[in-house]
Amino acid sequence: MFGLFFFILFTPGVSEFVCTSSDLEMSYTFCDSTAHAFMFNLTPCSTMNRSVWKAALTWIPRSDIHFLKIVFNVWYDGAKALFWKELLCSGADDEYSVCETLKGETLVSTFDIKGSRIKFPKGNYSVVVQGFTDDSEDNMLICLNFTMIVKQDAY
């Protein structure tokens, strides 16, 4: 079973459904009040017996991407569980396809999410993913608030 989003302008503040299975439910909202042209696909929709999730992203950014820092904040049952920053684009010798995407261009990218090798305990997770176009984290390009409900403990 897998989640699939259609490429449309999503209404701000409305939860967008990613997927549901016997062991996982996932959805997200945008943190800001602006509609986004965005598609996200994640397979499989499961936390059990998987070493990698496959993700596909289609997005039309609202500004040029020469610099991009991603910040992850993860909460598990209301307690902060992880804080992580990753510089994806610095403007020199960038290796990711998202780098150098111009405002209004359609970005299409596929990637692996290897964090799924972690055994997720049963519970509620909130994952806030922020993308910044500057190192000071003053200029936010995108912000997503994922809700992940793990329905059973990993074996």
Solvent accessible surface area in square Angstrom, and as a share of the most:
residue,aa,sasa,rsa
1,M,159,0.71
2,F,113,0.47
3,G,2,0.02
4,L,88,0.44
5,F,8,0.03
6,F,147,0.61
7,F,87,0.36
8,I,96,0.49
9,L,119,0.59
10,F,13,0.05
11,T,81,0.47
12,P,45,0.28
13,G,60,0.58
14,V,77,0.44
15,S,67,0.43
16,E,25,0.11
17,F,123,0.51
18,V,2,0.01
19,C,3,0.02
20,T,50,0.29
21,S,23,0.15
22,S,96,0.62
23,D,4,0.02
24,L,0,0.00
25,E,65,0.29
26,M,14,0.06
27,S,24,0.16
28,Y,2,0.01
29,T,35,0.21
30,F,8,0.04
31,C,63,0.38
32,D,47,0.25
33,S,97,0.63
34,T,63,0.36
35,A,39,0.31
36,H,5,0.02
37,A,16,0.12
38,F,5,0.02
39,M,41,0.18
40,F,19,0.08
41,N,31,0.16
42,L,3,0.01
43,T,40,0.23
44,P,26,0.16
45,C,2,0.01
46,S,23,0.15
47,T,6,0.03
48,M,25,0.11
49,N,131,0.67
50,R,121,0.44
51,S,76,0.49
52,V,37,0.21
53,W,14,0.05
54,K,114,0.48
55,A,4,0.03
56,A,24,0.19
57,L,30,0.15
58,T,17,0.10
59,W,10,0.04
60,I,49,0.25
61,P,2,0.01
62,R,87,0.32
63,S,42,0.27
64,D,60,0.31
65,I,0,0.00
66,H,85,0.38
67,F,46,0.19
68,L,5,0.03
69,K,21,0.09
70,I,21,0.11
71,V,3,0.02
72,F,50,0.21
73,N,18,0.09
74,V,22,0.13
75,W,76,0.27
76,Y,64,0.24
77,D,85,0.44
78,G,73,0.70
79,A,61,0.48
80,K,114,0.48
81,A,66,0.51
82,L,91,0.45
83,F,108,0.45
84,W,117,0.41
85,K,90,0.38
86,E,57,0.26
87,L,87,0.43
88,L,42,0.21
89,C,0,0.00
90,S,59,0.38
91,G,47,0.45
92,A,71,0.55
93,D,155,0.80
94,D,44,0.23
95,E,147,0.66
96,Y,97,0.37
97,S,75,0.49
98,V,18,0.10
99,C,14,0.09
100,E,92,0.41
101,T,9,0.05
102,L,81,0.40
103,K,137,0.58
104,G,49,0.47
105,E,81,0.36
106,T,76,0.44
107,L,9,0.04
108,V,104,0.60
109,S,21,0.14
110,T,106,0.62
111,F,85,0.35
112,D,61,0.32
113,I,55,0.28
114,K,106,0.45
115,G,32,0.31
116,S,3,0.02
117,R,163,0.60
118,I,100,0.51
119,K,116,0.49
120,F,31,0.13
121,P,66,0.41
122,K,114,0.48
123,G,14,0.13
124,N,83,0.43
125,Y,13,0.05
126,S,37,0.24
127,V,28,0.16
128,V,24,0.14
129,V,25,0.14
130,Q,37,0.16
131,G,0,0.00
132,F,11,0.05
133,T,38,0.22
134,D,29,0.15
135,D,95,0.49
136,S,75,0.48
137,E,50,0.23
138,D,113,0.58
139,N,83,0.43
140,M,89,0.40
141,L,8,0.04
142,I,16,0.08
143,C,4,0.02
144,L,14,0.07
145,N,54,0.28
146,F,23,0.10
147,T,59,0.35
148,M,9,0.04
149,I,63,0.32
150,V,2,0.01
151,K,67,0.28
152,Q,60,0.27
153,D,82,0.43
154,A,28,0.21
155,Y,199,0.76
